[in-house]
Amino acid sequence: MKVTIRQIAKQLGVHHTTVSRALRNSPCISENMRQRIKSLAIKLGYRPNLVASGLSTRKTFNVGLIVADISTTFFSQVARGVEDTMRRAGYNVFICNTDDKIEDEKFHWDALISRGVDGIIISPANLKPRYLQKLLGAGVPIVFIDRCLPSLRASYVITDHFSGGYQMTKYLLSLGHRRIAYVRGEVEMGRFYGYRQALKEYGIPVDNSLTPVCDFTIEGGKKAAKKLVRMEHPPTAIFCVNDPVALGAMKAIREH
């Protein structure tokens, strides 16, 4: 027999609206009472009727997560954190992988919109202001992660990539390196700006041949590094945009 909110309320001696609010994490219900209600709901095997709830609230209880490469450590951890948090809030997460291809991103975006998701969390493959503004005008709540334009009026959570690129380059410079290569991605610019700033402080001009763009993959890193080590004046140090690219670069160096 299906467990109802009224049955949970009866066992706890509270009104059924209290149970309903607690299961929706309403702040008007005390933390202690919310935990008591949720614990009993789990024990009894309560399952909310999301279809009925969605008809009254106009919500689907689904959100989309669009990332560049779910196989990377960074994005897999992001996905885990998003899924854990949304599950506790009663939402399902559709995880979409783009391989940093704009065409794939548009496909997933349209699919999520057609499903009527309640929001989308996205690491965009395109950072052109016009494109990002178009996403913001889609009529669905959006949070950008990892990549966003600071000038854009939007919700976002990003890492200080500039500082990471700057500190890494400064460290290599302190070791005496002067021909430092940075294998980067087409979209990511923060670490590249940090890299350039560190070189500038040492009076070293940026050599574009030392900053190849590649896919965020092992194979992409390998191809880029092969070109670097075969140069007439190869770099004495290489740092990469992410771990898969670095692994590929290490393979190329070992094989050289």
Secondary structure, DSSP 8 states (H G I E B T S, - for coil): ----HHHHHHHHTS-HHHHHHHHTT-TTS-HHHHHHHHHHHHHHT----HHHHHHHH---SEEEEEES-TTSHHHHHHHHHHHHHHHHTT-EEEEEE-TT-HHHHHHHHHHHHHTT-S-EEE--S---HHHHHHHHTTSS-EEEES---TTS-SEEE---HHHHHHHHHHHHHHTT--SEEEEB-SS--HHHHHHHHHHHHTT----GGGS-B--SSHHHHHHHHHHHHTSSS--SEEEESSHHHHHHHHHHHHH-
